[in-house]
Amino acid sequence: MDLDKKDFVEYGIAVRSRHWFPLLKLRACSRPSGQKFGWVFISLRLPERLSTSMQGKGMTGLVGKGQGESLRLILMTPLSGSVGGAETVFQNLVCLLRQHGLHVCTVRNGSKRVAGKTALDYIFPLERIRTKKRIPYMSSFLAALVSAFRFFKVCLIVRPHIVNIHFVDTASVYAFFFRKLFRYRIVLTFHGSDMMCSGNEDGSLPDRFRRWALSGADRVTTVSKALADSASSLVPKMKHPPVFILNGIDLNFWKALSAERNPNRILSVGALLHVKGHDILLQALPTVISHCPDLQLFLAGAGRAQCHLEHLVKELELGQHVVFLGQCTSDEIRHHLSHASIFVMPSRREGLGLAVMEAMSAGVTTIASSVGGLPEIITHGVTGFLVRSKDPVALGEQISTCLGSPEMCRQIGLRGAQSMDAYSLEKMTMSYLKVYEDVLDNNVCLSCTREHVRHDNKR
């Protein structure tokens, strides 16, 4: 039955609070001649004012096939203001996707707005429900309801086609909860600890939750092949096999180094947590210092394990050889890399190791544990060195060997820098775009350019 526009009567109430909410409109069709019953439609419609303001902010990035529908994307992360590798990758991806013309909104865990964020960046607490014998605490349950309502409001405003969750944890349940209501697709991106932690470790996820999330996601991506294999072993019969997308770095930024290197300076960058293995590095130092008395180790980062590490430094009498730099900016890390001769990543677990990629790109000889995705970016003896995890003796021997062969270290550093050319931010972004294109149906396409965006905004 063909219906004309004049056959429809629309009713609606606009609710204005802090934001404009979509209208719940009852569209009643008058009864055409010869028909006994009319038709009633209930739908959600954005107010014209909100739709116009969204277009003015550049939020109609992707032109759809036929209907001209624009793709809308929510990038969500439960990380709360951390400055680690996963957060850096997340922020770089947001910026680059927006540069490609996508309408990207972000949802982050936090209690207050971060400086420099835009109106498209939503920051509010993503409550993880705490339980006792599988019974939720009332305060945690109520906080979770507030978090769910806030995420619901974001979905009402954005109306996403895809929600891409970076660093999966129990807060991801909010995206799954509203998926059928808003009919968006879910893409999970695992960065390391969210896949590898187990048991009672800090930040660990129950395996049953991982299986549930992996089984329910429309696509799964990981930052290394090792993580993709772990996902496949957890859920052998996923809808689609996991796709590993290697992290990208700003090659021009990290290669812009020209300072003289100190042959006796070692640098390690990472959060001061047990999983990063800084205690293993400290235990390896006494052997190295016996061969190189002028050795200095600089630790860049902050975390819960700092007190323990400071106590270990005193116990091993390393006070004159170890310097705690605290939390450093990217410019400060680049400065310290320009003066270091060796970079060490002694992690017990690692998804891919963004700090390792940055050090290699800067031409610093890199020594890392043979865990997670690190063997995927380091070829032992060619672009860097790999040692057994949790083995301070092997680590100390490898550091001593590198300090005693400066020319070999220089050559290794040059080859490591050359190997990083394959890990650009642009390649990473194009890989994510390919995943988004695969997960979507034919109603939305990704074949847009910035010219399309400028044309839409003018219109």
C-alpha positions in Angstrom: 0.0 0.0 0.0 1.5 3.4 -1.1 1.1 6.1 1.4 1.4 9.8 0.7 2.9 12.4 3.1 -0.4 14.1 3.5 -1.8 10.9 5.0 0.4 11.3 8.1 -0.2 13.2 11.2 2.8 13.6 13.6 2.6 14.1 17.4 5.5 14.6 19.6 6.9 16.2 22.7 10.4 17.7 22.9 12.0 17.1 26.3 14.8 19.6 27.0 17.2 19.0 29.8 21.0 19.5 29.5 20.9 18.1 26.0 18.2 17.9 23.3 16.7 14.4 23.2 15.2 12.7 20.2 11.4 13.0 19.9 9.2 10.1 20.4 6.7 10.6 17.6 3.5 8.9 17.0 2.9 8.9 13.3 -0.8 8.1 12.6 -1.9 7.5 9.0 -5.4 8.5 8.1 -7.5 5.7 6.7 -7.3 5.6 2.9 -10.5 5.0 0.9 -11.5 1.3 0.8 -9.4 0.3 3.8 -10.9 -0.6 7.2 -7.9 0.1 9.3 -5.3 2.8 9.4 -1.6 2.4 10.2 0.3 3.6 13.3 4.0 4.0 13.3 6.2 4.8 16.4 9.7 6.0 15.7 12.5 8.1 17.2 13.4 11.2 15.3 16.1 13.8 16.0 14.8 17.4 16.4 15.7 19.6 13.5 17.7 21.9 15.7 19.9 19.1 16.9 20.4 17.6 13.5 21.4 21.0 12.1 23.9 21.6 14.9 25.4 18.2 14.4 25.9 18.9 10.7 27.5 22.3 11.6 30.0 20.4 13.8 31.1 18.2 10.9 29.3 15.1 12.1 28.0 14.0 8.7 31.3 12.5 7.6 30.4 9.5 5.5 28.0 9.5 2.7 25.8 6.5 2.4 24.8 4.6 -0.7 21.5 5.7 -2.2 20.0 7.3 0.8 23.0 9.5 1.6 23.2 8.2 5.2 26.2 9.3 7.2 28.1 6.8 9.4 28.3 7.5 13.1 30.9 5.9 15.3 31.3 5.7 19.1 34.8 4.8 20.3 34.5 3.7 23.9 37.2 2.9 26.5 37.0 2.2 30.2 40.5 3.5 30.7 40.3 6.5 33.1 42.8 9.2 32.1 45.8 6.9 31.9 48.6 7.8 29.6 49.7 4.2 28.7 50.0 2.6 25.3 46.3 1.7 24.9 45.2 5.3 25.7 47.7 6.7 23.3 46.6 4.4 20.5 42.9 5.3 21.3 43.5 9.0 21.1 45.6 8.8 17.9 42.9 6.7 16.2 40.2 9.2 17.2 42.1 12.1 15.7 42.9 10.2 12.4 39.4 8.9 11.9 38.1 12.5 12.3 40.7 13.7 9.8 39.3 11.1 7.4 35.9 12.6 7.7 34.2 10.2 10.0 31.7 11.3 12.6 33.4 10.0 15.7 32.3 10.4 19.3 34.2 9.1 22.3 33.0 7.7 25.6 35.6 7.5 28.3 35.6 6.5 32.0 36.1 9.5 34.3 34.6 11.9 36.7 35.4 15.3 35.0 36.0 16.7 31.6 39.6 16.6 30.4 41.2 19.8 29.0 41.3 19.9 25.3 38.3 17.6 24.7 35.4 18.7 22.5 31.7 18.4 22.7 31.9 15.1 20.9 33.9 13.6 23.8 31.7 12.2 26.6 33.4 11.5 30.0 31.5 10.0 32.8 32.0 7.1 35.3 31.5 3.7 33.8 30.7 1.7 36.9 31.9 -1.9 37.2 29.3 -3.7 39.3 30.9 -5.0 42.5 29.4 -8.2 43.9 29.7 -10.4 46.9 28.9 -14.1 46.3 27.4 -13.0 42.9 25.0 -10.5 44.7 25.7 -6.9 43.7 26.2 -4.2 46.3 23.3 -1.8 46.3 25.5 1.3 45.9 27.4 -0.2 43.0 24.1 -1.3 41.3 22.7 2.2 41.6 25.9 3.7 40.2 25.7 1.2 37.3 22.1 2.3 36.5 23.4 5.9 36.3 26.2 4.9 34.0 23.8 3.0 31.8 21.4 6.0 31.6 24.3 8.2 30.6 25.4 5.9 27.9 21.8 5.6 26.7 21.7 9.4 26.4 24.8 9.4 24.3 23.3 6.7 22.0 20.2 8.8 21.7 22.2 11.8 20.6 24.7 10.1 18.4 22.6 7.2 17.0 25.7 5.2 16.2 26.1 2.6 13.5 29.2 1.1 15.2 30.5 1.1 18.8 34.2 0.2 18.9 35.3 -0.8 22.5 39.0 -0.4 23.1 40.4 -2.3 26.1 37.6 -4.7 27.0 36.4 -5.1 30.6 33.1 -5.5 32.4 32.1 -1.8 31.7 31.7 -3.0 28.0 28.4 -4.5 29.1 26.7 -1.1 28.6 27.3 -1.2 24.9 26.0 -4.8 24.6 22.9 -3.9 26.6 21.7 -1.2 24.2 22.8 -2.9 21.0 19.3 -4.3 20.0 17.6 -1.0 20.9 19.8 1.1 18.6 20.8 -1.6 16.2 24.5 -0.8 16.0 27.4 -3.2 15.5 30.0 -3.9 18.2 33.7 -4.1 17.5 35.9 -5.2 20.3 39.6 -4.3 20.4 41.9 -6.1 22.8 45.1 -4.4 23.8 46.9 -6.9 26.1 46.0 -7.2 29.8 42.3 -7.3 28.9 43.0 -10.6 27.2 46.0 -12.0 29.1 45.1 -11.3 32.8 43.6 -14.3 34.6 42.8 -15.6 38.1 42.9 -13.0 40.8 45.4 -10.7 39.1 44.8 -7.0 39.2 42.4 -5.9 36.4 41.7 -9.5 35.4 38.5 -10.6 33.6 36.7 -13.8 34.2 37.1 -16.2 31.2 33.4 -16.6 31.1 32.9 -12.9 30.5 35.6 -12.9 27.8 33.8 -15.8 26.1 30.5 -14.0 26.3 31.9 -10.8 24.9 33.8 -12.6 22.1 30.7 -14.6 21.1 28.5 -11.5 21.1 30.7 -9.1 19.2 30.3 -8.5 15.5 34.0 -8.2 14.9 37.1 -8.7 17.2 40.4 -7.0 16.6 43.6 -7.3 18.6 46.9 -5.4 18.5 49.0 -8.6 18.0 48.8 -12.0 16.5 49.5 -13.6 20.0 46.3 -11.9 21.3 44.3 -13.0 18.3 45.4 -16.6 18.9 44.4 -16.3 22.5 40.9 -15.1 21.5 40.5 -17.9 19.0 41.5 -20.5 21.7 38.9 -19.1 24.1 36.1 -19.1 21.5 37.0 -21.4 18.6 33.7 -20.8 16.8 33.4 -17.1 16.7 31.2 -15.4 14.0 34.4 -14.1 12.3 38.0 -14.8 13.1 39.9 -12.1 15.0 41.8 -9.5 13.0 45.1 -8.3 14.4 45.9 -4.7 13.7 49.4 -3.6 14.7 49.5 -0.3 16.6 50.9 2.7 14.7 53.2 5.4 15.9 54.1 8.9 14.7 57.3 8.0 12.9 58.3 11.6 12.1 58.0 12.5 15.8 60.1 9.7 17.2 62.8 9.8 14.5 63.6 13.5 14.9 66.5 12.8 17.3 70.0 14.1 16.9 71.6 14.4 20.4 74.7 12.6 21.5 73.9 9.3 23.3 75.4 8.4 26.7 77.0 4.9 26.3 76.3 4.1 29.9 72.6 5.1 30.1 69.7 2.7 30.1 66.1 3.8 29.8 62.9 1.9 30.6 59.4 3.4 30.0 56.2 2.0 31.4 53.7 2.1 34.2 55.3 1.1 37.5 53.2 -2.1 37.9 54.2 -5.6 38.7 53.3 -6.8 35.2 55.9 -4.5 33.7 58.8 -6.3 35.4 60.9 -3.4 36.6 61.8 -5.5 39.7 63.4 -8.0 37.3 65.5 -5.3 35.7 66.7 -4.0 39.1 67.7 -7.5 40.2 69.8 -7.8 37.0 71.6 -4.5 37.6 74.3 -5.6 40.2 75.8 -8.0 37.7 75.9 -5.3 35.0 77.4 -2.7 37.3 80.3 -5.0 38.1 81.3 -4.7 34.4 80.1 -1.0 34.0 80.5 1.0 37.3 79.2 4.2 35.6 75.9 2.7 34.6 72.7 4.7 35.0 69.1 3.4 34.8 66.3 5.9 34.2 62.8 4.7 34.9 60.0 6.7 33.3 56.5 6.1 34.6 54.3 6.0 37.7 52.2 3.4 39.4 51.3 1.4 42.5 54.6 -0.6 42.5 56.8 2.5 42.9 57.2 2.1 46.7 58.2 -1.5 46.3 60.7 -0.6 43.6 62.2 2.2 45.7 62.6 -0.2 48.6 64.3 -2.7 46.3 66.7 -0.1 45.1 67.8 0.6 48.7 68.0 -3.2 49.5 70.3 -3.7 46.5 72.3 -0.5 47.1 71.5 0.9 43.7 70.7 4.5 44.8 73.5 6.0 42.8 72.6 4.1 39.6 68.7 4.4 39.5 66.7 7.5 38.7 62.9 7.6 39.0 61.6 10.2 36.4 58.0 9.9 37.3 55.2 10.4 34.7 56.7 11.9 31.5 55.2 13.5 28.4 56.0 12.3 24.9 58.4 15.2 24.5 60.2 14.3 27.7 60.4 10.6 26.7 61.8 11.5 23.3 64.4 13.7 25.0 65.5 10.8 27.3 65.5 8.4 24.3 67.9 10.7 22.5 70.5 10.3 25.3 70.0 6.6 26.0 72.1 3.8 24.4 69.8 0.9 25.5 66.1 0.6 26.0 64.8 -2.3 28.2 61.3 -3.7 28.4 61.3 -6.5 31.0 57.6 -7.1 31.0 56.0 -10.3 32.3 53.1 -9.8 29.8 52.7 -7.4 26.9 50.1 -7.0 24.2 52.5 -5.3 21.7 54.6 -2.8 23.5 54.1 0.8 22.1 57.1 2.0 24.1 59.3 -0.6 22.4 58.1 0.6 19.0 58.9 4.2 19.9 62.4 3.3 21.2 63.1 1.3 18.1 61.9 4.1 15.8 64.3 6.5 17.7 67.2 4.2 16.8 67.8 2.9 20.4 69.0 -0.6 20.9 66.1 -2.5 22.4 66.1 -5.5 24.8 62.7 -7.0 25.6 61.1 -10.0 27.2 60.0 -12.7 24.7 56.3 -12.4 25.6 53.0 -11.5 23.9 53.4 -9.5 20.7 57.0 -8.4 21.3 58.5 -11.2 19.2 56.3 -9.9 16.3 58.2 -6.6 16.1 61.7 -7.7 17.3 63.8 -10.1 15.3 66.4 -11.3 17.8 69.9 -10.3 16.9 68.7 -8.3 13.9 66.4 -5.5 15.0 66.8 -6.0 18.8 67.2 -8.6 21.4 64.8 -10.9 23.2 65.4 -12.6 26.5 63.4 -15.1 28.6 60.7 -13.5 30.8 61.3 -13.3 34.6 65.0 -14.2 34.2 67.2 -11.4 35.7 70.4 -13.4 34.9 69.7 -13.7 31.2 68.6 -10.0 31.1 71.8 -8.9 32.9 74.0 -10.9 30.5 72.3 -9.4 27.5 72.7 -5.8 28.8 76.4 -6.4 29.6 76.9 -7.8 26.1 75.3 -4.7 24.5 77.3 -2.3 26.7 80.5 -4.0 25.7 79.8 -3.8 21.9 78.8 -0.2 21.1 79.3 -0.6 17.3 77.0 -3.7 17.3 74.4 -1.7 19.3 74.5 1.1 16.8 73.9 -1.2 13.9 71.1 -3.0 15.7 69.5 0.4 16.5 69.7 1.5 12.8 68.1 -1.7 11.6 65.4 -1.5 14.3 64.5 2.1 13.1 64.2 0.9 9.5 61.9 -2.0 10.5 59.5 0.5 12.2 58.6 2.1 8.8 55.8 -0.5 8.5 54.1 0.7 11.7 52.7 4.1 10.7 49.5 5.6 12.0 48.1 5.8 8.6 48.3 2.1 8.0 46.7 1.4 11.4 43.9 3.8 10.6 43.2 2.2 7.2 43.1 -1.2 8.8 40.4 -0.1 11.2 38.5 1.5 8.3 38.6 -1.9 6.5 37.1 -3.6 9.6 34.3 -1.0 9.9 33.5 -1.4 6.2 33.3 -5.2 6.6 31.0 -5.0 9.6 28.5 -2.7 8.0 25.8 -3.6 5.5 25.2 -1.8 2.2 23.2 1.0 3.9 26.4 2.9 4.9 29.6 3.1 2.9 33.1 4.3 3.7 34.0 5.7 0.3 34.0 9.3 1.3 36.6 12.0 1.1 37.1 15.3 3.0 35.6 17.1 0.0 32.4 15.2 0.7 32.4 16.4 4.2 33.1 20.1 3.3 30.2 19.9 0.7 27.8 18.4 3.3 28.7 21.1 5.8 28.2 23.9 3.3 24.9 22.4 2.3 
